[in-house]
Amino acid sequence: MASLSRTWRVAAMPPRWSPTRGLGLQVPTSPAGPTAEKSVPYQQTLKEAPGPSGEARGPSRPLPRTASVVVIGGGSLGCQTLYHLAKLGVSDTVLLERARLTAGTTWHTAGLLWQLRPSDVEVELLAHTRHLVSRQLEEETGLHTGWIQNGGLFIASSRQRLDEYKRLMSLGKAYGVESHVLSPAETKVLYPLMNVADLYGTLYVPHDGTMDPAGTCTALSRAATARGAQVIENCPVTGIRVRTDDFGVRRVAAVETAHGSIQTPCVVNCAGVWASAVGRMAGVKVPLVAMHHAYVVTERIEGIQNMPNVRDHDASVYLRLQGDALSVGGYETNPVFWEEVSDTFTFGLFDLDWDVFAQHIEGAVRRVPVLEQTGIKSTVCGPESFTPDHKPLMGEAPELRGFFLGCGFNSAGMMLGGGCGQELAHWIVHGRPERDMYSYDIRRFHHSLTDHGRWVRERSHESYAKNYSVVFPHDEPLAGRNMRTGPLHEELLAHGCVFQERHGWERPGWFNPGGPAPVLGYDYYGAYGHQARSDSAYGRLLREEYTFDFPPHQDVIKAECLACRGAAALFDMSYFGKFFLLGPDARKAADWLFSADINRPPGSTVYTCMLNKHGGTESDLTVSCLAPGATASPLAPAFEGHGYYLAVGGAVAQHNWSHITTVLQDRQFRCQLLDSSEDLGLISIQGPASRAILQEVLDTDLSHEAFPFSTHKLVRAAGHLVRAIRLSFVGELGWELHIPRASCVPVYRAVMAAGAKHGLVNAGYRAIDSLSAEKGYRHWHADLRPDDSPLEAGLAFTCKLRSAVPFLGCEALQAQRANGLRRRLVCFTLEEKVPLFGLEAIWRSGQVVGHVRRADFGFALDKSIAYGYVREPSGGPVSLDFVKSGEYALERMGVSYTAQAHLKSPFDPDNKRVKGVY
């Protein structure tokens, strides 16, 4: 037995290094260190459970010939998905497990459940898991899941960390999650063994707890099989059979095993670290990596019984109560990659690398000093899968219809499993999840990234290393950068552009007066023999913005915004998705896809939404009606009949592409969807002086009569053919110029030269966020999501509900309008100048009625501005009178601020500025 103090002394010795084969990286080997038994801290695992042994030949039961759904993988997500499918009535579902349930990664999980996370959707998912394991499963089956409610304690040893926890507390009030911010002295009373000398405070969540993986998965499988589902163990999958239908669409046909095949139209890949291998069987890219993830279990500690679980994010360590002992684990900057995932690894554990684990020992001893004299009973080091953004991979793969993902859970598969299993089942049965699952949807990643080895590895490493970092509003990744750059990238970089990254694209964030701040190659935070870059200008600017106060560069953003309001600003939006919809059925497809009436003449541009069948908003975009032509160019392919040019937000371009493609396939429209995103750049010139500036550059009359709002033309800009569209996304007079890639630099330079005397400035997306919030324009996936309808979001004008032309989601909107809206998006302003970032609780007349989805500072209004959906506490319809009659406050980090509610933004409510009336 080794004590933690001796463990720390041995582990702190200089590490030995060895090269990783073929990767050019240096990773530590496992030196001889303190020895301890390798075993999980659970009284029972399914490894020892009665039934077929791991060496048994053949499956645990005969394979059916057909199944509606086949779930691959018997861990937490596989069992949860099977259970929720069965609850939805899909009784002929089969789960195939290559060994025994939980045998891969689930069996060794710590089983923690924390109810509060900086995401409203995740709070909802966790709430469902908690209800399931703490009550529902036991009521259904009589089996105990191992749920223990001992509470959770979040440690803050910095002011920023405590601010983050206060944000979580305020969000929790919107969902009824009890939590309390405690002083160091109060923390000491709650947890007498804790060192609180360096604390700013803690967040205590009394209803957090832990669950047992074997108990939970046993209860899930029992409940599922009672509804007709089948669990077949000891049956490895060897292949996925695919068919191509009459329209050339690839679809799942069957699952193959060494013991026979099962015909099925639907497969769910819940194979954990083996999910990439299962994906390759079907030609599906699964962007995750496998890493060693570890914790140690201590000997008995006097006085630890009934203490809450602890998460000390600043020390990157957690302490899980294990009866009268603790499990100690965390996230390090130099995790060990599992380079060659073994197909036969079952109920297995690795030797613990003490060099890697040492930092967690140090943090644990500092927080609970008694651990210095406490022995280590066992080590648990097993494989876990991690993804490029530390979010799970879910939904239907864009490469193969009927192939769903439920993997990549970043060691959170137990706590997120209930909510995600429910959503995945709903996705399969009803075509989409009930909640907004875009952050988990595999379609959030551009197809060029999902099998890019360096990008997946770098981003997954950084996401792992920063898992316990404070989630600041304006943070950006340093890994996997410069994958996709626009035609103006170098030009803007020279002007001091500080870039943001959105799923591979580098887009302008803001412009630094101090000069260029290039994003350098990834340094792995100094791990694996890399030299950490502490002097990077980009990194320095990021670190300066690590705050929940107004950021230090607020004046720069203000200058960009006020230049747009007072003169003009140029925004590079080249990262936008740019698609052409063509073909014999293009008109029919457009009528069905787009909520707005696009029956307009060529030269018209329409702002519209795309909906799902439940009336939720899958996208907002602009659609330009094109004139047919026989000559192709980058700005317009040759086509006959109807054709449309679509411009969509670049961060969600893959989602839009996949949504449109799915609808075209399901409706069997004879159409082509062409992607010209890389071939075209896009700059937008907005502001009172935009007409005067562009009139010097474009060869067409820009008067309101000659070039009305929501129209477009092919024109020449400094001699280059471009498509000019009169639109605004910030509430000003302005035009977008869609430009062939090769012409972007000369056109940009000509516009900037013409604008010099008018006060034209470069501006970035930080300014766009502020300006659009001030004007009241929606941002998809902020205040407009797939579980929000246009009616709820105040976008009824985008829906052709009075038309006889049907569209996707129309029936759901009609029903919603008839039954009354159960929530409405409301604009709020504050008189006090405090920063808002979202997740603040919305109070109405003493009751919490929602939370803020999106917030920013409006510089023309000189006020903080926020948007959130308001509900009626009794669950009834939310009338306009209800919105207007209440007294409102927004709770920010536990402090309430009086708020003014508006049905629409108070900035230019008559829309005069977009018409050029100043």
QUIKAWO-V280483 format. One record per pair of residues at least 4 apart in sequence whose ideal C-beta (glycine too) atoms are under 6 Angstrom apart, sorted by the first residue. I is the first residue (numbers start at 1). GAP is how many residues later the second one is. D is the distance in whole Angstrom. If there is no record, write none. Layout:
# QUIKAWO-V280483
I|GAP|D / I|GAP|D
This chain:
# QUIKAWO-V280483
1|374|4 / 2|4|5 / 2|5|5 / 2|32|3 / 2|374|5 / 3|372|5 / 4|357|6 / 4|361|6 / 4|367|5 / 4|368|6 / 4|370|6 / 5|367|4 / 7|4|6 / 7|27|5 / 7|354|5 / 8|4|6 / 8|353|5 / 8|354|6 / 10|23|5 / 10|24|6 / 11|343|4 / 11|347|3 / 12|346|6 / 15|13|5 / 15|340|4 / 16|13|5 / 16|15|6 / 17|9|5 / 18|11|5 / 20|5|5 / 20|7|5 / 25|503|4 / 26|502|5 / 26|503|3 / 27|501|5 / 28|327|5 / 30|321|5 / 30|323|4 / 33|321|4 / 36|340|5 / 36|342|6 / 36|343|5 / 37|341|4 / 38|311|5 / 38|341|6 / 39|339|5 / 40|68|5 / 40|340|6 / 41|256|5 / 41|281|5 / 42|170|6 / 44|170|6 / 45|62|5 / 45|169|5 / 46|54|5 / 46|55|5 / 46|56|5 / 46|168|5 / 47|300|4 / 52|4|4 / 52|8|5 / 52|182|5 / 54|45|5 / 54|292|6 / 56|178|5 / 59|173|5 / 59|175|6 / 59|176|4 / 59|200|5 / 60|172|6 / 60|173|4 / 60|174|6 / 61|171|5 / 63|197|5 / 63|199|6 / 66|197|5 / 67|25|5 / 67|27|4 / 67|195|5 / 67|197|5 / 68|22|5 / 68|24|5 / 69|16|6 / 69|21|6 / 69|24|4 / 69|197|5 / 70|24|5 / 70|185|5 / 70|192|6 / 70|194|5 / 70|197|5 / 71|7|5 / 71|10|5 / 71|11|5 / 71|24|4 / 71|197|5 / 71|199|6 / 72|24|5 / 72|165|5 / 72|197|6 / 72|199|5 / 72|206|6 / 73|5|4 / 73|197|4 / 73|198|4 / 74|4|5 / 74|21|6 / 74|23|3 / 74|27|4 / 75|27|6 / 75|29|5 / 75|31|4 / 75|197|6 / 76|30|5 / 76|337|4 / 76|338|5 / 76|341|4 / 77|4|6 / 77|193|4 / 77|329|5 / 77|336|6 / 77|340|5 / 78|17|6 / 78|192|4 / 79|138|5 / 79|141|4 / 79|142|6 / 80|337|4 / 80|338|6 / 80|341|3 / 81|187|6 / 81|325|6 / 81|340|5 / 81|343|5 / 81|344|6 / 82|11|6 / 82|13|5 / 82|142|5 / 82|147|5 / 83|137|4 / 83|140|6 / 83|141|4 / 84|337|5 / 84|338|5 / 84|341|4 / 85|5|4 / 85|8|5 / 85|340|5 / 86|138|4 / 86|141|4 / 86|143|4 / 88|337|5 / 88|341|5 / 91|136|6 / 91|137|3 / 93|136|5 / 94|136|5 / 95|136|5 / 96|136|5 / 96|139|5 / 96|141|6 / 97|4|6 / 97|136|5 / 98|138|4 / 99|4|4 / 99|247|4 / 100|133|5 / 101|116|5 / 102|4|4 / 102|5|4 / 102|111|5 / 102|112|6 / 102|115|5 / 103|243|5 / 103|244|5 / 104|168|5 / 105|167|5 / 105|278|6 / 105|279|6 / 106|107|5 / 107|106|6 / 107|240|6 / 108|272|5 / 108|274|4 / 109|104|5 / 109|305|5 / 110|185|6 / 110|210|5 / 110|217|6 / 111|99|5 / 111|100|5 / 111|102|6 / 111|303|5 / 112|98|6 / 112|197|6 / 112|208|6 / 113|17|6 / 113|96|6 / 113|302|4 / 114|38|5 / 114|94|5 / 115|11|5 / 115|62|5 / 115|90|6 / 115|93|6 / 116|52|4 / 116|56|5 / 117|5|4 / 118|353|5 / 121|314|6 / 121|315|6 / 123|52|5 / 125|291|6 / 125|294|3 / 128|290|5 / 128|291|4 / 128|294|6 / 129|286|6 / 129|289|3 / 129|290|5 / 130|4|6 / 131|4|6 / 131|5|6 / 132|4|5 / 132|5|6 / 132|286|4 / 133|12|4 / 133|14|5 / 133|78|5 / 133|83|6 / 134|13|5 / 137|4|6 / 137|8|5 / 137|82|4 / 138|6|6 / 140|83|5 / 141|78|5 / 141|81|5 / 141|82|5 / 143|76|4 / 144|71|6 / 145|66|5 / 145|70|5 / 145|71|4 / 145|74|5 / 146|65|5 / 146|66|2 / 146|69|4 / 147|62|6 / 147|64|5 / 148|61|5 / 148|62|5 / 149|58|6 / 149|60|4 / 150|59|6 / 150|158|6 / 150|171|5 / 151|55|5 / 151|57|5 / 151|157|4 / 152|53|4 / 152|56|3 / 152|156|6 / 152|157|5 / 153|49|5 / 153|51|5 / 153|155|4 / 153|157|5 / 154|11|5 / 154|49|4 / 154|157|5 / 155|47|6 / 155|157|4 / 156|5|4 / 156|6|4 / 156|9|6 / 156|44|5 / 156|45|5 / 157|41|5 / 157|42|6 / 157|157|5 / 159|41|6 / 160|310|5 / 161|153|6 / 161|309|6 / 162|38|5 / 162|39|5 / 163|385|4 / 163|730|6 / 164|306|5 / 165|38|4 / 166|727|4 / 166|728|5 / 167|672|6 / 167|726|6 / 169|10|5 / 169|725|6 / 170|670|6 / 170|671|5 / 170|721|5 / 171|668|4 / 171|680|6 / 172|5|4 / 172|7|5 / 173|668|5 / 173|675|5 / 174|667|5 / 174|674|5 / 174|677|4 / 178|28|6 / 179|24|6 / 179|26|5 / 180|24|5 / 181|20|6 / 181|22|6 / 182|4|4 / 182|5|5 / 182|20|5 / 182|22|5 / 183|18|6 / 184|12|4 / 184|15|4 / 187|9|5 / 187|15|5 / 188|8|5 / 191|116|6 / 193|110|6 / 193|175|5 / 193|177|5 / 194|174|6 / 195|172|6 / 195|174|6 / 211|5|5 / 221|10|5 / 224|5|4 / 225|4|6 / 235|22|5 / 237|18|6 / 237|20|6 / 238|18|5 / 238|19|6 / 238|20|6 / 239|17|4 / 239|42|5 / 240|41|5 / 240|42|4 / 241|12|4 / 241|13|4 / 242|8|5 / 242|11|6 / 243|8|6 / 243|10|4 / 244|6|6 / 245|4|5 / 245|6|6 / 249|152|6 / 249|416|5 / 250|150|5 / 251|150|5 / 251|151|5 / 252|13|6 / 252|15|5 / 252|150|4 / 252|151|5 / 254|7|5 / 254|9|5 / 255|7|5 / 255|12|6 / 256|5|5 / 265|137|5 / 266|136|5 / 267|136|5 / 268|136|5 / 268|138|5 / 269|6|5 / 269|9|5 / 269|136|5 / 269|138|6 / 270|136|4 / 270|137|6 / 271|4|4 / 271|7|5 / 272|113|6 / 273|17|4 / 273|68|6 / 273|110|5 / 273|112|4 / 275|11|5 / 275|132|4 / 276|10|4 / 279|5|4 / 279|7|4 / 282|118|5 / 282|121|5 / 283|116|6 / 284|113|4 / 284|115|5 / 284|116|5 / 284|119|6 / 285|165|4 / 285|166|4 / 287|101|6 / 287|163|4 / 287|169|5 / 288|97|5 / 288|99|5 / 288|120|4 / 289|97|6 / 289|168|6 / 289|171|5 / 290|48|4 / 290|51|5 / 290|93|5 / 290|95|6 / 291|44|5 / 291|46|6 / 291|95|6 / 292|44|4 / 292|58|5 / 292|89|5 / 293|91|4 / 293|118|6 / 294|58|5 / 294|63|6 / 294|87|4 / 295|32|5 / 295|33|6 / 295|34|3 / 295|85|5 / 296|32|5 / 296|80|5 / 296|83|5 / 297|25|6 / 297|30|5 / 297|80|5 / 297|81|5 / 298|27|5 / 298|28|5 / 298|76|5 / 299|75|6 / 299|76|4 / 299|78|5 / 300|24|5 / 300|25|6 / 301|24|6 / 301|73|6 / 305|19|5 / 307|14|6 / 309|11|5 / 309|12|6 / 310|9|4 / 311|7|5 / 312|5|5 / 312|55|5 / 313|155|4 / 315|48|3 / 316|14|5 / 316|15|5 / 316|152|5 / 317|13|4 / 317|43|5 / 317|46|4 / 317|47|5 / 318|11|6 / 319|7|5 / 319|9|6 / 320|7|4 / 322|5|5 / 328|36|5 / 330|30|4 / 331|133|6 / 331|136|4 / 331|137|5 / 332|24|6 / 332|27|6 / 333|132|4 / 333|192|5 / 333|194|5 / 334|22|6 / 334|193|4 / 335|129|6 / 336|17|6 / 338|45|5 / 349|32|6 / 349|33|5 / 350|31|4 / 352|5|6 / 352|27|4 / 352|29|5 / 364|7|5 / 365|6|5 / 365|7|5 / 384|27|5 / 385|23|5 / 386|24|5 / 386|74|5 / 386|78|5 / 387|21|4 / 387|73|6 / 388|68|6 / 388|71|3 / 388|72|5 / 389|74|6 / 390|20|5 / 390|73|4 / 391|48|5 / 391|49|6 / 392|16|5 / 392|17|5 / 392|48|5 / 393|12|5 / 393|14|5 / 393|15|4 / 393|49|5 / 394|11|6 / 394|12|6 / 394|30|6 / 394|46|4 / 395|46|4 / 395|47|5 / 396|8|5 / 397|6|5 / 397|45|6 / 398|45|6 / 398|260|5 / 405|37|5 / 406|18|5 / 409|4|4 / 412|4|5 / 413|4|5 / 416|4|5 / 417|4|6 / 420|4|6 / 423|10|4 / 423|12|6 / 423|14|5 / 426|4|5 / 426|7|5 / 426|8|5 / 427|6|5 / 432|180|5 / 433|4|4 / 435|352|6 / 436|349|4 / 436|350|5 / 436|351|5 / 437|4|6 / 438|343|6 / 443|211|5 / 443|212|5 / 443|215|4 / 445|4|5 / 445|5|5 / 446|57|5 / 446|58|5 / 446|208|5 / 449|6|5 / 449|55|5 / 454|4|6 / 455|4|6 / 455|25|4 / 455|28|6 / 456|4|6 / 458|21|4 / 458|22|5 / 458|64|5 / 459|20|5 / 459|21|4 / 462|4|6 / 462|15|6 / 462|17|4 / 465|60|6 / 472|74|5 / 473|364|4 / 474|71|5 / 476|24|6 / 476|25|6 / 476|66|6 / 477|24|6 / 478|44|6 / 479|43|4 / 481|20|6 / 481|38|4 / 483|21|4 / 484|20|4 / 484|21|5 / 485|4|4 / 485|21|5 / 486|88|3 / 486|89|6 / 487|194|4 / 487|254|5 / 487|257|4 / 488|4|5 / 488|84|5 / 488|256|6 / 488|260|6 / 491|254|6 / 492|5|4 / 492|16|6 / 493|4|5 / 493|23|5 / 495|267|6 / 496|15|5 / 496|16|4 / 496|19|5 / 497|11|5 / 497|14|6 / 498|11|5 / 498|12|5 / 498|14|5 / 498|19|5 / 498|43|6 / 499|7|4 / 499|10|6 / 500|7|5 / 500|9|4 / 502|5|6 / 502|149|4 / 503|148|6 / 505|70|4 / 505|145|5 / 507|68|5 / 507|258|6 / 508|64|5 / 508|256|4 / 509|255|5 / 509|256|6 / 509|257|5 / 510|46|6 / 510|47|6 / 510|254|4 / 510|256|5 / 511|251|5 / 512|5|6 / 517|20|4 / 517|21|4 / 517|24|6 / 519|19|5 / 520|16|6 / 523|7|5 / 523|9|5 / 523|10|5 / 524|4|5 / 524|6|5 / 526|4|6 / 526|6|3 / 544|8|5 / 545|6|5 / 550|4|5 / 550|285|5 / 557|209|5 / 557|210|6 / 558|301|5 / 560|203|4 / 560|207|4 / 561|206|5 / 561|209|5 / 561|210|6 / 561|298|5 / 562|4|6 / 562|297|6 / 563|4|5 / 563|6|5 / 563|198|4 / 564|5|4 / 564|122|6 / 564|123|5 / 565|295|5 / 567|120|6 / 567|122|5 / 567|191|6 / 567|192|3 / 568|117|6 / 568|119|3 / 568|121|4 / 568|122|5 / 568|125|6 / 568|187|6 / 568|190|6 / 568|192|5 / 569|117|6 / 569|118|6 / 569|192|5 / 569|194|4 / 570|113|6 / 570|115|5 / 570|192|6 / 571|113|5 / 571|192|6 / 572|111|6 / 573|109|4 / 573|111|6 / 574|107|4 / 574|108|5 / 575|75|3 / 576|71|5 / 576|74|5 / 576|106|5 / 577|71|4 / 577|73|6 / 577|76|3 / 577|79|6 / 577|100|5 / 578|69|6 / 578|98|5 / 578|99|5 / 578|102|5 / 579|67|4 / 579|94|6 / 579|96|6 / 580|57|6 / 580|65|6 / 580|94|4 / 581|5|5 / 581|63|4 / 581|92|6 / 582|4|5 / 582|57|5 / 582|61|5 / 582|90|5 / 583|87|5 / 583|88|4 / 583|89|5 / 584|86|5 / 585|4|5 / 585|84|4 / 585|85|5 / 585|86|5 / 586|56|4 / 586|85|5 / 587|55|4 / 589|4|6 / 589|80|4 / 589|82|5 / 590|4|6 / 590|8|5 / 590|54|6 / 591|214|5 / 592|215|6 / 592|216|6 / 593|17|6 / 593|70|6 / 594|4|5 / 594|14|4 / 594|29|6 / 595|13|6 / 595|14|4 / 595|16|6 / 595|203|5 / 595|204|5 / 595|212|6 / 596|10|5 / 596|12|4 / 596|202|5 / 597|203|4 / 597|206|6 / 598|8|5 / 598|25|5 / 600|4|3 / 600|25|5 / 602|23|5 / 602|24|6 / 602|25|4 / 603|108|5 / 604|21|5 / 605|17|6 / 605|19|4 / 605|105|5 / 605|107|5 / 605|120|5 / 606|17|5 / 607|15|6 / 608|15|6 / 608|190|5 / 609|8|5 / 609|11|5 / 609|181|5 / 609|189|5 / 610|8|5 / 610|9|4 / 611|4|6 / 611|6|6 / 611|197|5 / 611|198|3 / 612|4|5 / 612|6|5 / 613|196|6 / 614|198|5 / 615|174|4 / 615|194|5 / 615|197|3 / 615|198|5 / 615|201|6 / 616|170|4 / 616|171|5 / 617|167|5 / 617|171|6 / 617|173|6 / 618|41|5 / 618|168|6 / 619|37|5 / 620|160|5 / 621|25|6 / 621|27|4 / 622|25|5 / 623|21|5 / 623|23|6 / 624|21|4 / 624|88|5 / 626|10|6 / 626|17|4 / 626|19|6 / 628|11|6 / 628|12|5 / 629|9|6 / 630|8|5 / 631|7|6 / 632|5|5 / 632|6|4 / 634|45|5 / 634|106|4 / 635|88|5 / 639|4|5 / 648|5|6 / 648|8|4 / 652|4|6 / 660|13|6 / 664|5|5 / 664|7|5 / 676|4|5 / 679|62|6 / 680|58|5 / 681|58|5 / 681|60|6 / 681|63|4 / 682|56|5 / 683|54|5 / 684|52|5 / 685|5|5 / 685|9|6 / 685|49|6 / 685|50|6 / 686|4|6 / 686|44|5 / 686|46|5 / 686|48|3 / 687|45|5 / 688|230|5 / 689|4|6 / 689|69|4 / 690|4|6 / 690|43|5 / 690|44|5 / 691|4|6 / 691|11|5 / 692|66|6 / 693|61|5 / 693|62|4 / 693|65|5 / 693|67|6 / 694|4|5 / 694|8|6 / 694|41|6 / 695|7|5 / 696|58|4 / 697|20|5 / 697|21|6 / 697|53|5 / 697|54|6 / 697|57|5 / 698|17|5 / 698|19|5 / 699|16|6 / 699|17|5 / 700|15|5 / 701|5|4 / 702|5|5 / 704|212|6 / 707|19|6 / 709|17|5 / 711|15|6 / 712|11|6 / 712|13|4 / 713|11|6 / 714|9|6 / 715|9|5 / 716|5|6 / 717|5|5 / 717|30|5 / 718|28|6 / 718|29|6 / 718|32|4 / 720|23|4 / 720|27|5 / 722|15|5 / 722|17|5 / 723|15|4 / 724|11|5 / 724|13|6 / 725|11|5 / 726|9|5 / 727|9|6 / 728|4|5 / 728|6|5 / 728|186|5 / 729|43|6 / 729|48|6 / 730|41|4 / 730|42|6 / 731|44|3 / 731|177|6 / 731|182|6 / 732|181|5 / 733|183|4 / 739|4|5 / 739|5|5 / 739|8|5 / 743|4|5 / 744|4|6 / 755|5|3 / 763|4|4 / 767|4|6 / 768|4|6 / 769|87|5 / 770|86|5 / 772|5|4 / 773|83|4 / 773|92|5 / 774|84|3 / 774|87|6 / 774|91|6 / 774|133|5 / 775|130|6 / 775|132|6 / 776|128|5 / 776|129|3 / 778|5|6 / 778|6|4 / 780|4|5 / 781|4|6 / 782|71|6 / 782|72|4 / 783|70|5 / 783|71|4 / 783|84|4 / 784|4|6 / 784|9|5 / 788|4|5 / 788|5|5 / 789|27|6 / 790|5|4 / 790|8|6 / 790|9|5 / 791|5|5 / 791|22|6 / 791|25|6 / 792|29|6 / 792|31|6 / 792|32|6 / 793|32|5 / 794|31|5 / 806|4|5 / 809|4|6 / 820|57|3 / 821|56|6 / 821|57|6 / 823|46|4 / 823|48|5 / 823|55|6 / 824|46|6 / 824|54|5 / 824|59|6 / 825|42|6 / 825|44|5 / 826|44|5 / 826|57|6 / 826|75|5 / 827|40|6 / 827|75|4 / 827|78|5 / 828|38|5 / 828|71|4 / 828|73|6 / 829|34|5 / 829|36|5 / 829|71|5 / 830|34|5 / 830|67|5 / 830|69|6 / 832|65|5 / 836|4|6 / 836|19|3 / 836|28|5 / 836|30|5 / 837|18|6 / 838|14|5 / 838|16|6 / 838|17|5 / 839|12|6 / 840|12|4 / 840|50|5 / 840|51|6 / 840|52|5 / 841|7|5 / 841|10|5 / 841|50|4 / 842|7|5 / 842|8|4 / 842|9|6 / 842|26|5 / 843|5|6 / 843|46|4 / 844|5|4 / 844|42|4 / 844|44|6 / 845|41|5 / 845|42|5 / 847|26|5 / 849|21|5 / 849|22|5 / 850|18|5 / 850|19|5 / 850|20|5 / 850|21|6 / 851|17|6 / 852|14|5 / 852|16|4 / 853|14|6 / 853|15|5 / 854|13|5 / 855|11|4 / 857|7|5 / 858|5|6 / 858|7|5 / 861|46|6 / 872|4|5 / 872|6|5 / 878|4|5 / 881|4|6 / 888|11|4 / 888|13|5 / 889|7|4 / 889|9|6 / 889|10|6 / 890|7|5 / 890|9|5 / 891|5|5 / 902|4|6 / 908|5|5 / 912|5|4
